[in-house]
Amino acid sequence: MKKLSNSAAFAAFTFAGFALTALALTGAATAQTYPSRPVTLIVPYGPGGPADTMARTMAEAMRPFFGQTIVIENVSGANGTIGVGRAVRSAPDGYTVSLGNWPSHITNGAIYNLSYDIQKDFEPVVRLPHNPYIAVVRKDFPAKDFKEMIAWLKANPNKATEGTAGLGSGQHVSGVYFQKVTGTKFQFVPYKAGSADIIRDIVAGHIDFTFDQAITSLSHIKGGNVKAYAVTSEKRLEAAPDIPTVDEAGAPGVYISTWYGLWVPKGTPKEAIDKLGAAARQALADPATRAKLASLGQQIPPPEQQTAAALAAFTKAEIEKWHPLIKEAGIKAQ
């Protein structure tokens, strides 16, 4: 083998050094450019519903702060478990995000035998707004307000009917919780198509009431087709300030809402989590976004509750609250 001269050896060494430096700089630049391509946000429900509306509102509002498009992918089925399962199996690189809510990330854990664990297999990113429920009642129900409704239900056990979107749905779990807290009894009527059919039958007088998300019931309430007795929140809705809270209406502390959050698969780089969370918080501080969310009946948590740590703590508290109730009621997937 021919031996290199001293000058040639120095040149080769210098070139190799430059190459290694360039590679290091390229790697550093790549790591610092997240996100460098569009991010997929998996919504575990079909298009057009409350979760899809939340996802699309946030995706559009986050884009100017995030620097990339957030593409919505609707993966529905089994009350959200299929979409969440799809998200948990994704690469932990920050380019697949899971939109979750109270049913998909809390109550499902007590209803289904899941192949994943929300607390162990996901990293929390940010807590998003929540949509309280409204006690929506047929116009001719024999009670003028929520307090009288509770009294009537106690005096007439199992004579009233609540419409639900099926076993383990938000309306069903809300009804079970309401029965436990108030000591009332009534029958559940499941609907495959969900809120749209439930509200239609309340308007027609076929069933008595439901606990419905504000986002889907406000138009019917404002149109005078149904009565609204109370909102299941500690504060009134900006979009419907005339509806009293449960505290004001006679059932203190009966707080129920479909709240939302963003999660990523376990192992996702902290940089990606931080940038996603920062973009979401900036979006939630934007006046136009806040006004749009308020018009949909959403309530935005204060800034200190919009962090990853706050979402983790809130998730833990919600599991501790709802799982025992669901198991005690014997709610299981069929």
TORKOL-4160 file (C-alpha; in steps of 0.2 Angstrom, whole numbers, padded with zeros to 4 digits, m for minus):
334
<pt num="1" X="0000" Y="0000" Z="0000"/>
<pt num="2" X="0007" Y="0017" Z="m0005"/>
<pt num="3" X="0011" Y="0028" Z="0010"/>
<pt num="4" X="0003" Y="0046" Z="0010"/>
<pt num="5" X="0014" Y="0061" Z="0011"/>
<pt num="6" X="0013" Y="0071" Z="0027"/>
<pt num="7" X="0003" Y="0085" Z="0017"/>
<pt num="8" X="m0009" Y="0072" Z="0009"/>
<pt num="9" X="m0012" Y="0064" Z="0026"/>
<pt num="10" X="m0016" Y="0081" Z="0034"/>
<pt num="11" X="m0027" Y="0086" Z="0019"/>
<pt num="12" X="m0037" Y="0069" Z="0021"/>
<pt num="13" X="m0038" Y="0072" Z="0040"/>
<pt num="14" X="m0044" Y="0089" Z="0037"/>
<pt num="15" X="m0057" Y="0084" Z="0025"/>
<pt num="16" X="m0064" Y="0070" Z="0036"/>
<pt num="17" X="m0065" Y="0083" Z="0050"/>
<pt num="18" X="m0075" Y="0095" Z="0039"/>
<pt num="19" X="m0086" Y="0080" Z="0034"/>
<pt num="20" X="m0090" Y="0075" Z="0052"/>
<pt num="21" X="m0093" Y="0093" Z="0057"/>
<pt num="22" X="m0105" Y="0095" Z="0042"/>
<pt num="23" X="m0114" Y="0079" Z="0047"/>
<pt num="24" X="m0116" Y="0085" Z="0065"/>
<pt num="25" X="m0122" Y="0102" Z="0060"/>
<pt num="26" X="m0135" Y="0094" Z="0048"/>
<pt num="27" X="m0141" Y="0082" Z="0062"/>
<pt num="28" X="m0142" Y="0097" Z="0074"/>
<pt num="29" X="m0152" Y="0107" Z="0061"/>
<pt num="30" X="m0163" Y="0092" Z="0057"/>
<pt num="31" X="m0167" Y="0090" Z="0076"/>
<pt num="32" X="m0171" Y="0109" Z="0078"/>
<pt num="33" X="m0183" Y="0110" Z="0063"/>
<pt num="34" X="m0197" Y="0100" Z="0070"/>
<pt num="35" X="m0210" Y="0101" Z="0063"/>
<pt num="36" X="m0202" Y="0099" Z="0046"/>
<pt num="37" X="m0218" Y="0091" Z="0038"/>
<pt num="38" X="m0237" Y="0090" Z="0041"/>
<pt num="39" X="m0243" Y="0082" Z="0057"/>
<pt num="40" X="m0257" Y="0070" Z="0058"/>
<pt num="41" X="m0270" Y="0072" Z="0071"/>
<pt num="42" X="m0280" Y="0056" Z="0074"/>
<pt num="43" X="m0298" Y="0059" Z="0079"/>
<pt num="44" X="m0306" Y="0043" Z="0086"/>
<pt num="45" X="m0324" Y="0048" Z="0079"/>
<pt num="46" X="m0332" Y="0051" Z="0063"/>
<pt num="47" X="m0332" Y="0068" Z="0054"/>
<pt num="48" X="m0345" Y="0081" Z="0058"/>
<pt num="49" X="m0347" Y="0077" Z="0077"/>
<pt num="50" X="m0341" Y="0087" Z="0092"/>
<pt num="51" X="m0324" Y="0079" Z="0093"/>
<pt num="52" X="m0321" Y="0082" Z="0074"/>
<pt num="53" X="m0326" Y="0100" Z="0076"/>
<pt num="54" X="m0314" Y="0103" Z="0091"/>
<pt num="55" X="m0300" Y="0095" Z="0081"/>
<pt num="56" X="m0303" Y="0105" Z="0065"/>
<pt num="57" X="m0305" Y="0121" Z="0075"/>
<pt num="58" X="m0288" Y="0118" Z="0085"/>
<pt num="59" X="m0279" Y="0112" Z="0069"/>
<pt num="60" X="m0283" Y="0128" Z="0060"/>
<pt num="61" X="m0279" Y="0139" Z="0075"/>
<pt num="62" X="m0263" Y="0131" Z="0079"/>
<pt num="63" X="m0256" Y="0132" Z="0061"/>
<pt num="64" X="m0249" Y="0150" Z="0062"/>
<pt num="65" X="m0240" Y="0146" Z="0078"/>
<pt num="66" X="m0234" Y="0128" Z="0074"/>
<pt num="67" X="m0227" Y="0131" Z="0057"/>
<pt num="68" X="m0235" Y="0116" Z="0048"/>
<pt num="69" X="m0252" Y="0110" Z="0043"/>
<pt num="70" X="m0261" Y="0098" Z="0055"/>
<pt num="71" X="m0270" Y="0085" Z="0045"/>
<pt num="72" X="m0286" Y="0077" Z="0053"/>
<pt num="73" X="m0288" Y="0058" Z="0051"/>
<pt num="74" X="m0304" Y="0052" Z="0057"/>
<pt num="75" X="m0303" Y="0034" Z="0063"/>
<pt num="76" X="m0320" Y="0029" Z="0071"/>
<pt num="77" X="m0327" Y="0014" Z="0079"/>
<pt num="78" X="m0330" Y="0005" Z="0096"/>
<pt num="79" X="m0333" Y="0021" Z="0105"/>
<pt num="80" X="m0316" Y="0028" Z="0100"/>
<pt num="81" X="m0305" Y="0013" Z="0105"/>
<pt num="82" X="m0300" Y="0010" Z="0087"/>
<pt num="83" X="m0294" Y="0027" Z="0084"/>
<pt num="84" X="m0284" Y="0028" Z="0100"/>
<pt num="85" X="m0277" Y="0011" Z="0097"/>
<pt num="86" X="m0271" Y="0017" Z="0080"/>
<pt num="87" X="m0263" Y="0032" Z="0088"/>
<pt num="88" X="m0254" Y="0022" Z="0101"/>
<pt num="89" X="m0246" Y="0011" Z="0088"/>
<pt num="90" X="m0239" Y="0026" Z="0078"/>
<pt num="91" X="m0220" Y="0030" Z="0078"/>
<pt num="92" X="m0216" Y="0041" Z="0093"/>
<pt num="93" X="m0208" Y="0055" Z="0082"/>
<pt num="94" X="m0221" Y="0069" Z="0085"/>
<pt num="95" X="m0229" Y="0067" Z="0069"/>
<pt num="96" X="m0244" Y="0058" Z="0075"/>
<pt num="97" X="m0255" Y="0066" Z="0088"/>
<pt num="98" X="m0270" Y="0059" Z="0097"/>
<pt num="99" X="m0285" Y="0069" Z="0101"/>
<pt num="100" X="m0294" Y="0062" Z="0116"/>
<pt num="101" X="m0309" Y="0066" Z="0126"/>
<pt num="102" X="m0318" Y="0060" Z="0142"/>
<pt num="103" X="m0326" Y="0044" Z="0134"/>
<pt num="104" X="m0311" Y="0039" Z="0123"/>
<pt num="105" X="m0297" Y="0042" Z="0136"/>
<pt num="106" X="m0306" Y="0040" Z="0153"/>
<pt num="107" X="m0323" Y="0030" Z="0153"/>
<pt num="108" X="m0317" Y="0017" Z="0139"/>
<pt num="109" X="m0304" Y="0011" Z="0151"/>
<pt num="110" X="m0317" Y="0004" Z="0163"/>
<pt num="111" X="m0329" Y="m0002" Z="0149"/>
<pt num="112" X="m0318" Y="m0011" Z="0137"/>
<pt num="113" X="m0303" Y="m0023" Z="0139"/>
<pt num="114" X="m0291" Y="m0012" Z="0130"/>
<pt num="115" X="m0274" Y="m0017" Z="0123"/>
<pt num="116" X="m0266" Y="0000" Z="0129"/>
<pt num="117" X="m0265" Y="0010" Z="0145"/>
<pt num="118" X="m0268" Y="0029" Z="0143"/>
<pt num="119" X="m0257" Y="0034" Z="0157"/>
<pt num="120" X="m0243" Y="0022" Z="0153"/>
<pt num="121" X="m0243" Y="0021" Z="0134"/>
<pt num="122" X="m0246" Y="0040" Z="0130"/>
<pt num="123" X="m0237" Y="0056" Z="0134"/>
<pt num="124" X="m0249" Y="0071" Z="0138"/>
<pt num="125" X="m0247" Y="0087" Z="0128"/>
<pt num="126" X="m0260" Y="0099" Z="0133"/>
<pt num="127" X="m0278" Y="0100" Z="0140"/>
<pt num="128" X="m0290" Y="0108" Z="0128"/>
<pt num="129" X="m0308" Y="0116" Z="0131"/>
<pt num="130" X="m0322" Y="0106" Z="0138"/>
<pt num="131" X="m0340" Y="0105" Z="0133"/>
<pt num="132" X="m0352" Y="0104" Z="0148"/>
<pt num="133" X="m0368" Y="0094" Z="0147"/>
<pt num="134" X="m0385" Y="0102" Z="0147"/>
<pt num="135" X="m0401" Y="0094" Z="0154"/>
<pt num="136" X="m0412" Y="0095" Z="0139"/>
<pt num="137" X="m0430" Y="0091" Z="0142"/>
<pt num="138" X="m0446" Y="0089" Z="0132"/>
<pt num="139" X="m0456" Y="0105" Z="0132"/>
<pt num="140" X="m0471" Y="0098" Z="0141"/>
<pt num="141" X="m0462" Y="0088" Z="0154"/>
<pt num="142" X="m0471" Y="0091" Z="0171"/>
<pt num="143" X="m0458" Y="0101" Z="0180"/>
<pt num="144" X="m0454" Y="0119" Z="0178"/>
<pt num="145" X="m0435" Y="0118" Z="0183"/>
<pt num="146" X="m0421" Y="0106" Z="0187"/>
<pt num="147" X="m0426" Y="0105" Z="0206"/>
<pt num="148" X="m0444" Y="0101" Z="0202"/>
<pt num="149" X="m0437" Y="0088" Z="0189"/>
<pt num="150" X="m0427" Y="0079" Z="0202"/>
<pt num="151" X="m0442" Y="0079" Z="0214"/>
<pt num="152" X="m0453" Y="0072" Z="0200"/>
<pt num="153" X="m0441" Y="0058" Z="0196"/>
<pt num="154" X="m0440" Y="0053" Z="0214"/>
<pt num="155" X="m0459" Y="0053" Z="0215"/>
<pt num="156" X="m0461" Y="0043" Z="0199"/>
<pt num="157" X="m0446" Y="0030" Z="0199"/>
<pt num="158" X="m0443" Y="0022" Z="0182"/>
<pt num="159" X="m0457" Y="0032" Z="0173"/>
<pt num="160" X="m0446" Y="0044" Z="0164"/>
<pt num="161" X="m0434" Y="0040" Z="0149"/>
<pt num="162" X="m0417" Y="0047" Z="0145"/>
<pt num="163" X="m0410" Y="0045" Z="0128"/>
<pt num="164" X="m0392" Y="0039" Z="0126"/>
<pt num="165" X="m0380" Y="0036" Z="0112"/>
<pt num="166" X="m0378" Y="0018" Z="0118"/>
<pt num="167" X="m0370" Y="0008" Z="0132"/>
<pt num="168" X="m0356" Y="0018" Z="0140"/>
<pt num="169" X="m0359" Y="0033" Z="0130"/>
<pt num="170" X="m0357" Y="0050" Z="0138"/>
<pt num="171" X="m0376" Y="0052" Z="0140"/>
<pt num="172" X="m0377" Y="0035" Z="0148"/>
<pt num="173" X="m0363" Y="0037" Z="0160"/>
<pt num="174" X="m0370" Y="0055" Z="0164"/>
<pt num="175" X="m0387" Y="0047" Z="0168"/>
<pt num="176" X="m0379" Y="0034" Z="0179"/>
<pt num="177" X="m0370" Y="0047" Z="0189"/>
<pt num="178" X="m0385" Y="0058" Z="0190"/>
<pt num="179" X="m0395" Y="0044" Z="0197"/>
<pt num="180" X="m0382" Y="0040" Z="0210"/>
<pt num="181" X="m0380" Y="0058" Z="0216"/>
<pt num="182" X="m0399" Y="0062" Z="0216"/>
<pt num="183" X="m0406" Y="0046" Z="0221"/>
<pt num="184" X="m0417" Y="0045" Z="0206"/>
<pt num="185" X="m0422" Y="0031" Z="0194"/>
<pt num="186" X="m0427" Y="0031" Z="0176"/>
<pt num="187" X="m0425" Y="0021" Z="0160"/>
<pt num="188" X="m0411" Y="0022" Z="0147"/>
<pt num="189" X="m0416" Y="0022" Z="0129"/>
<pt num="190" X="m0401" Y="0019" Z="0117"/>
<pt num="191" X="m0400" Y="0027" Z="0100"/>
<pt num="192" X="m0387" Y="0021" Z="0087"/>
<pt num="193" X="m0386" Y="0037" Z="0078"/>
<pt num="194" X="m0383" Y="0047" Z="0093"/>
<pt num="195" X="m0388" Y="0065" Z="0098"/>
<pt num="196" X="m0397" Y="0070" Z="0082"/>
<pt num="197" X="m0410" Y="0056" Z="0084"/>
<pt num="198" X="m0411" Y="0059" Z="0103"/>
<pt num="199" X="m0415" Y="0077" Z="0101"/>
<pt num="200" X="m0427" Y="0074" Z="0087"/>
<pt num="201" X="m0437" Y="0062" Z="0098"/>
<pt num="202" X="m0437" Y="0074" Z="0113"/>
<pt num="203" X="m0444" Y="0087" Z="0102"/>
<pt num="204" X="m0457" Y="0075" Z="0096"/>
<pt num="205" X="m0461" Y="0070" Z="0114"/>
<pt num="206" X="m0456" Y="0051" Z="0112"/>
<pt num="207" X="m0443" Y="0052" Z="0126"/>
<pt num="208" X="m0442" Y="0064" Z="0141"/>
<pt num="209" X="m0424" Y="0070" Z="0142"/>
<pt num="210" X="m0405" Y="0068" Z="0139"/>
<pt num="211" X="m0389" Y="0075" Z="0145"/>
<pt num="212" X="m0382" Y="0082" Z="0129"/>
<pt num="213" X="m0366" Y="0091" Z="0124"/>
<pt num="214" X="m0369" Y="0110" Z="0123"/>
<pt num="215" X="m0361" Y="0110" Z="0105"/>
<pt num="216" X="m0375" Y="0099" Z="0098"/>
<pt num="217" X="m0390" Y="0105" Z="0108"/>
<pt num="218" X="m0389" Y="0124" Z="0109"/>
<pt num="219" X="m0398" Y="0127" Z="0092"/>
<pt num="220" X="m0413" Y="0117" Z="0098"/>
<pt num="221" X="m0413" Y="0126" Z="0115"/>
<pt num="222" X="m0412" Y="0143" Z="0107"/>
<pt num="223" X="m0426" Y="0138" Z="0094"/>
<pt num="224" X="m0438" Y="0134" Z="0108"/>
<pt num="225" X="m0440" Y="0116" Z="0103"/>
<pt num="226" X="m0434" Y="0109" Z="0120"/>
<pt num="227" X="m0432" Y="0115" Z="0138"/>
<pt num="228" X="m0414" Y="0117" Z="0146"/>
<pt num="229" X="m0415" Y="0115" Z="0165"/>
<pt num="230" X="m0396" Y="0116" Z="0169"/>
<pt num="231" X="m0378" Y="0116" Z="0163"/>
<pt num="232" X="m0367" Y="0103" Z="0172"/>
<pt num="233" X="m0353" Y="0115" Z="0176"/>
<pt num="234" X="m0348" Y="0127" Z="0189"/>
<pt num="235" X="m0351" Y="0142" Z="0178"/>
<pt num="236" X="m0364" Y="0147" Z="0165"/>
<pt num="237" X="m0360" Y="0146" Z="0146"/>
<pt num="238" X="m0356" Y="0162" Z="0137"/>
<pt num="239" X="m0366" Y="0155" Z="0123"/>
<pt num="240" X="m0382" Y="0153" Z="0134"/>
<pt num="241" X="m0380" Y="0163" Z="0149"/>
<pt num="242" X="m0399" Y="0161" Z="0154"/>
<pt num="243" X="m0396" Y="0142" Z="0158"/>
<pt num="244" X="m0392" Y="0140" Z="0177"/>
<pt num="245" X="m0378" Y="0129" Z="0183"/>
<pt num="246" X="m0382" Y="0114" Z="0192"/>
<pt num="247" X="m0376" Y="0122" Z="0208"/>
<pt num="248" X="m0389" Y="0136" Z="0205"/>
<pt num="249" X="m0403" Y="0124" Z="0199"/>
<pt num="250" X="m0403" Y="0112" Z="0214"/>
<pt num="251" X="m0390" Y="0098" Z="0211"/>
<pt num="252" X="m0373" Y="0105" Z="0218"/>
<pt num="253" X="m0357" Y="0098" Z="0212"/>
<pt num="254" X="m0365" Y="0087" Z="0198"/>
<pt num="255" X="m0351" Y="0092" Z="0185"/>
<pt num="256" X="m0351" Y="0082" Z="0169"/>
<pt num="257" X="m0342" Y="0087" Z="0153"/>
<pt num="258" X="m0334" Y="0080" Z="0138"/>
<pt num="259" X="m0317" Y="0088" Z="0139"/>
<pt num="260" X="m0303" Y="0086" Z="0127"/>
<pt num="261" X="m0284" Y="0085" Z="0126"/>
<pt num="262" X="m0269" Y="0080" Z="0115"/>
<pt num="263" X="m0258" Y="0065" Z="0118"/>
<pt num="264" X="m0243" Y="0058" Z="0109"/>
<pt num="265" X="m0236" Y="0040" Z="0109"/>
<pt num="266" X="m0224" Y="0036" Z="0124"/>
<pt num="267" X="m0206" Y="0040" Z="0119"/>
<pt num="268" X="m0210" Y="0055" Z="0108"/>
<pt num="269" X="m0196" Y="0068" Z="0110"/>
<pt num="270" X="m0199" Y="0082" Z="0123"/>
<pt num="271" X="m0195" Y="0095" Z="0110"/>
<pt num="272" X="m0210" Y="0089" Z="0099"/>
<pt num="273" X="m0222" Y="0089" Z="0115"/>
<pt num="274" X="m0216" Y="0106" Z="0120"/>
<pt num="275" X="m0219" Y="0114" Z="0103"/>
<pt num="276" X="m0236" Y="0106" Z="0101"/>
<pt num="277" X="m0241" Y="0112" Z="0118"/>
<pt num="278" X="m0235" Y="0129" Z="0115"/>
<pt num="279" X="m0244" Y="0131" Z="0098"/>
<pt num="280" X="m0260" Y="0125" Z="0107"/>
<pt num="281" X="m0259" Y="0137" Z="0121"/>
<pt num="282" X="m0255" Y="0151" Z="0109"/>
<pt num="283" X="m0271" Y="0146" Z="0099"/>
<pt num="284" X="m0282" Y="0146" Z="0115"/>
<pt num="285" X="m0276" Y="0163" Z="0119"/>
<pt num="286" X="m0281" Y="0170" Z="0102"/>
<pt num="287" X="m0297" Y="0181" Z="0104"/>
<pt num="288" X="m0305" Y="0175" Z="0088"/>
<pt num="289" X="m0302" Y="0156" Z="0093"/>
<pt num="290" X="m0309" Y="0159" Z="0110"/>
<pt num="291" X="m0324" Y="0168" Z="0103"/>
<pt num="292" X="m0327" Y="0153" Z="0091"/>
<pt num="293" X="m0325" Y="0140" Z="0105"/>
<pt num="294" X="m0337" Y="0150" Z="0116"/>
<pt num="295" X="m0350" Y="0150" Z="0103"/>
<pt num="296" X="m0349" Y="0131" Z="0102"/>
<pt num="297" X="m0353" Y="0130" Z="0121"/>
<pt num="298" X="m0334" Y="0126" Z="0125"/>
<pt num="299" X="m0326" Y="0132" Z="0141"/>
<pt num="300" X="m0307" Y="0135" Z="0140"/>
<pt num="301" X="m0297" Y="0130" Z="0155"/>
<pt num="302" X="m0286" Y="0143" Z="0163"/>
<pt num="303" X="m0268" Y="0144" Z="0157"/>
<pt num="304" X="m0261" Y="0135" Z="0172"/>
<pt num="305" X="m0272" Y="0120" Z="0167"/>
<pt num="306" X="m0266" Y="0119" Z="0149"/>
<pt num="307" X="m0250" Y="0111" Z="0153"/>
<pt num="308" X="m0244" Y="0093" Z="0150"/>
<pt num="309" X="m0242" Y="0091" Z="0169"/>
<pt num="310" X="m0259" Y="0097" Z="0172"/>
<pt num="311" X="m0267" Y="0086" Z="0159"/>
<pt num="312" X="m0258" Y="0071" Z="0167"/>
<pt num="313" X="m0265" Y="0075" Z="0184"/>
<pt num="314" X="m0282" Y="0079" Z="0178"/>
<pt num="315" X="m0282" Y="0062" Z="0168"/>
<pt num="316" X="m0277" Y="0053" Z="0184"/>
<pt num="317" X="m0291" Y="0062" Z="0194"/>
<pt num="318" X="m0304" Y="0058" Z="0181"/>
<pt num="319" X="m0300" Y="0039" Z="0181"/>
<pt num="320" X="m0301" Y="0039" Z="0200"/>
<pt num="321" X="m0318" Y="0047" Z="0199"/>
<pt num="322" X="m0327" Y="0038" Z="0185"/>
<pt num="323" X="m0319" Y="0020" Z="0184"/>
<pt num="324" X="m0327" Y="0015" Z="0201"/>
<pt num="325" X="m0344" Y="0022" Z="0196"/>
<pt num="326" X="m0344" Y="0013" Z="0179"/>
<pt num="327" X="m0338" Y="m0003" Z="0187"/>
<pt num="328" X="m0351" Y="m0002" Z="0201"/>
<pt num="329" X="m0365" Y="0001" Z="0188"/>
<pt num="330" X="m0359" Y="m0015" Z="0179"/>
<pt num="331" X="m0357" Y="m0005" Z="0162"/>
<pt num="332" X="m0347" Y="m0017" Z="0150"/>
<pt num="333" X="m0345" Y="m0018" Z="0132"/>
<pt num="334" X="m0357" Y="m0031" Z="0124"/>
